Structure formats: C-alpha cells, structure tokens
C-alpha cells in the first residue's frame, strides 16, 4: 500500500510540474516582452488616447533629468469601430519635477473641467513624468548640460524612457521653465502628488 501511495504521489507531482511549465512559459515570455517595451518607452509614451486635447499651465516648472523626442499616439475614430488615427506629438519626459501653480483644463461635452494644485506654497511633485503634446512654450527656459540632436534611442536621463531609433532628440541634466503652457493629449507619471488640489466645472486656465 505504501508503494502504491508513493507511486501515485510521484505521478501527481510530475503532472503538476508539467502543467506549471506550460503555464510558466507564456507568462515568462509576456514578462520579457513587457520589460523590452518598457525599456523602449513604448508603454510610457505611445498609448491609445482619446484624441481630446487639454491645456496645462504652470507658473514654474523645475525638473531633474529632461528628455524630449517625437512620438506617434493612436486615437480611436468614433464613427469607425476598430479604427484609429495617428497623431504625431512631442514627448517631454522628466525624471523628477516640481510644479508651482499647476492648472489643467479639458473639454467634457459642453463644459470644461479645470484642475488646479500647487498654489498654496507647496508645489506639485511628480516622478517619471511624460507628457505627449503638440505645443510646448514658456516665458523663459533654462537647461543645464544640454545635448541637442542626440539619437532618441540613446537617451538616458529618465530610466526606461527612450524614443525611436534615429529620431532627433534632446536631453538635459536640469530644466527650469517659467510661465509654462502645453497643449497636450496624454500624461503619464510614476507618482503625481497634488497639494491644495481643486476641481471645478467651467472656466479655463
């Protein structure tokens, strides 16, 4: 009886390990794929977007680790299910940012939604911040250790965020921009802390 019990146990063990291996292989492949995509910044800066732009303004932005390079996002076509349109944008990535008097406004149907933060003395803080925009301006911009015309696939200021190979890009150790204004389509961040947060319907930035 002991022998039979041991044999049965051995058979069950082998079956479980075989099933485990079958399950593990695609899971491992998916994990590797996600690591590769993250390294190439595909997940961070090439996403499916709504196609509805929003305005971002700030009195002052201070960033450590700055990158900028072209990216193509995809927007769903409302009247054509399963279809999408491509939008050429510029990705701005910052490893660590402090933002004073942040304001963001977006149209939602007939109304606008306005979000404000960082106006009470404590700035907004963000890490691994990436903004995809087609317009980006400020009253004054200052960069340190600027590298312009660099291949976007070789950027190294923001871990895991790079652009397409051969694309024109720039990066800097630090960036300071006053009276910042962006016409953006997407924002991602590792962390995004909004002190003195406020939300209202109506108005603009």
C-alpha positions as CSV (number, residue, x, y, z in Angstrom):
1,X,0.0,0.0,0.0
2,X,2.9,2.4,0.8
3,X,4.4,1.6,-2.5
4,X,1.2,2.3,-4.4
5,X,0.7,5.5,-2.4
6,X,4.3,6.7,-3.3
7,X,3.8,5.9,-7.0
8,X,0.5,7.8,-7.1
9,X,2.1,10.8,-5.4
10,X,5.0,10.7,-7.9
11,X,2.6,10.7,-10.9
12,X,0.6,13.7,-9.5
13,X,3.9,15.6,-8.9
14,X,5.0,15.1,-12.5
15,X,1.7,16.2,-13.9
16,X,1.7,19.3,-11.8
17,X,5.2,20.3,-12.8
18,X,4.4,19.7,-16.5
19,X,1.3,22.0,-16.2
20,X,3.3,24.5,-14.2
21,X,5.9,24.6,-17.0
22,X,3.3,25.0,-19.7
23,X,1.8,27.9,-17.7
24,X,5.1,29.5,-16.9
25,X,6.5,29.7,-20.5
26,X,3.9,32.2,-21.9
27,X,3.9,34.1,-18.6
28,X,7.7,34.4,-18.8
29,X,7.5,35.5,-22.4
30,X,5.0,38.2,-21.5
31,X,7.2,39.4,-18.7
32,X,10.2,39.7,-21.1
33,X,8.0,41.5,-23.6
34,X,6.8,44.0,-21.0
35,X,10.4,44.6,-19.9
36,X,11.5,45.2,-23.5
37,X,8.6,47.5,-24.2
38,X,9.3,49.5,-21.0
39,X,12.9,49.8,-21.9
40,X,12.0,51.2,-25.3
41,X,9.4,53.6,-23.7
42,X,6.6,52.1,-25.8
43,X,4.4,51.7,-22.8
44,X,5.2,55.1,-21.4
45,X,4.9,57.4,-24.4
46,X,3.0,55.5,-27.1
47,X,-0.5,54.9,-25.9
48,X,-4.1,54.9,-27.1
49,X,-5.5,58.3,-26.4
50,X,-9.0,59.9,-26.5
51,X,-7.9,62.5,-29.1
52,X,-9.3,65.3,-26.9
53,X,-6.5,67.8,-26.1
54,X,-6.2,69.5,-22.8
55,X,-4.3,72.6,-21.7
56,X,-1.6,72.6,-19.0
57,X,-0.2,75.7,-17.5
58,X,2.2,76.4,-14.6
59,X,3.9,79.4,-13.1
60,X,7.2,77.5,-12.7
61,X,8.5,74.0,-13.5
62,X,11.8,72.7,-12.2
63,X,12.9,69.3,-13.4
64,X,15.8,67.0,-12.9
65,X,16.5,64.7,-15.9
66,X,14.9,66.0,-19.0
67,X,14.2,64.4,-22.4
68,X,12.2,65.4,-25.5
69,X,11.6,63.3,-28.6
70,X,8.9,62.6,-31.2
71,X,6.2,60.0,-30.7
72,X,3.1,58.8,-32.5
73,X,0.0,58.1,-30.5
74,X,-3.2,56.5,-31.7
75,X,-6.7,57.9,-31.2
76,X,-9.9,55.9,-31.8
77,X,-12.2,57.1,-34.6
78,X,-15.6,57.4,-33.0
79,X,-17.7,56.6,-36.1
80,X,-15.5,53.7,-37.2
81,X,-15.3,51.0,-34.6
82,X,-11.9,49.2,-34.5
83,X,-10.3,52.0,-36.5
84,X,-7.7,54.6,-35.1
85,X,-5.9,57.6,-36.4
86,X,-2.3,58.5,-35.7
87,X,-1.3,61.8,-34.1
88,X,2.3,63.0,-34.3
89,X,3.4,64.5,-31.0
90,X,6.4,65.5,-29.0
91,X,7.1,63.6,-25.8
92,X,8.6,65.5,-22.9
93,X,9.9,63.3,-20.1
94,X,11.2,64.5,-16.7
95,X,12.7,62.1,-14.1
96,X,11.7,64.4,-11.1
97,X,9.6,67.6,-11.3
98,X,8.4,70.4,-9.0
99,X,5.5,72.4,-10.5
100,X,4.2,75.6,-9.0
101,X,0.6,76.7,-9.6
102,X,-0.4,73.9,-11.9
103,X,-3.6,74.2,-13.9
104,X,-5.2,71.7,-16.3
105,X,-8.4,72.2,-18.3
106,X,-10.2,69.9,-20.7
107,X,-13.5,70.0,-22.5
108,X,-16.0,67.4,-21.4
109,X,-19.0,67.7,-23.7
110,X,-20.4,71.3,-23.5
111,X,-18.5,72.0,-20.3
112,X,-14.8,72.4,-19.3
113,X,-13.2,70.7,-16.3
114,X,-10.5,72.6,-14.5
115,X,-8.0,71.1,-12.1
116,X,-5.7,73.2,-10.0
117,X,-2.9,72.4,-7.5
118,X,0.3,73.6,-6.0
119,X,-0.8,77.2,-5.4
120,X,-0.6,77.2,-1.6
121,X,3.1,77.3,-1.1
122,X,3.8,73.6,-1.7
123,X,4.5,72.7,-5.3
124,X,3.1,69.7,-7.2
125,X,5.7,66.9,-7.3
126,X,6.0,64.2,-10.0
127,X,8.3,61.4,-10.9
128,X,8.9,59.7,-14.3
129,X,6.6,62.4,-15.8
130,X,5.8,62.0,-19.5
131,X,3.6,64.5,-21.4
132,X,2.7,64.0,-25.1
133,X,1.9,67.4,-26.6
134,X,1.9,69.2,-29.9
135,X,2.6,72.7,-28.4
136,X,5.0,73.5,-25.6
137,X,6.1,77.0,-24.6
138,X,7.2,79.2,-21.7
139,X,8.4,82.7,-21.0
140,X,11.9,81.6,-20.2
141,X,13.6,78.2,-20.3
142,X,17.0,77.3,-18.8
143,X,18.8,74.0,-19.3
144,X,22.0,72.6,-17.9
145,X,24.3,70.1,-19.6
146,X,22.1,70.2,-22.7
147,X,22.6,67.7,-25.5
148,X,20.7,68.5,-28.7
149,X,20.4,66.4,-31.8
150,X,21.0,63.2,-30.0
151,X,19.6,59.9,-31.2
152,X,16.3,59.4,-29.3
153,X,17.1,55.7,-28.7
154,X,20.2,56.7,-26.6
155,X,18.6,59.0,-24.1
156,X,19.4,58.2,-20.5
157,X,18.0,61.0,-18.3
158,X,14.8,59.2,-17.4
159,X,15.2,55.5,-16.6
160,X,13.3,53.3,-19.1
161,X,12.1,56.2,-21.3
162,X,13.6,56.4,-24.8
163,X,12.4,57.4,-28.2
164,X,12.6,55.7,-31.6
165,X,16.0,54.9,-33.1
166,X,17.3,57.6,-35.5
167,X,14.8,60.3,-34.3
168,X,16.0,63.8,-33.3
169,X,16.0,64.3,-29.6
170,X,17.4,66.5,-26.8
171,X,18.2,65.9,-23.2
172,X,19.5,67.9,-20.2
173,X,20.5,67.3,-16.6
174,X,18.1,70.0,-15.4
175,X,15.4,72.3,-16.8
176,X,13.6,75.4,-15.4
177,X,10.7,76.9,-17.3
178,X,8.6,79.9,-16.2
179,X,5.0,80.5,-17.4
180,X,4.8,77.0,-18.9
181,X,2.0,76.3,-21.3
182,X,1.3,72.9,-23.1
183,X,-1.4,71.8,-25.5
184,X,-1.3,68.1,-24.6
185,X,-3.0,64.8,-25.4
186,X,-1.7,62.4,-22.7
187,X,0.2,62.4,-19.4
188,X,1.7,59.5,-17.5
189,X,3.7,59.5,-14.3
190,X,5.2,57.2,-11.8
191,X,3.9,59.3,-8.9
192,X,1.9,62.6,-9.1
193,X,1.2,64.5,-5.8
194,X,-1.2,67.4,-5.9
195,X,-1.2,69.6,-2.8
196,X,-4.1,72.1,-2.5
197,X,-6.0,70.1,-5.1
198,X,-9.1,71.7,-6.6
199,X,-11.6,70.7,-9.3
200,X,-14.3,72.8,-10.8
201,X,-16.6,72.8,-13.9
202,X,-16.4,75.8,-16.2
203,X,-13.7,78.3,-16.9
204,X,-10.2,77.8,-18.2
205,X,-6.6,78.0,-17.2
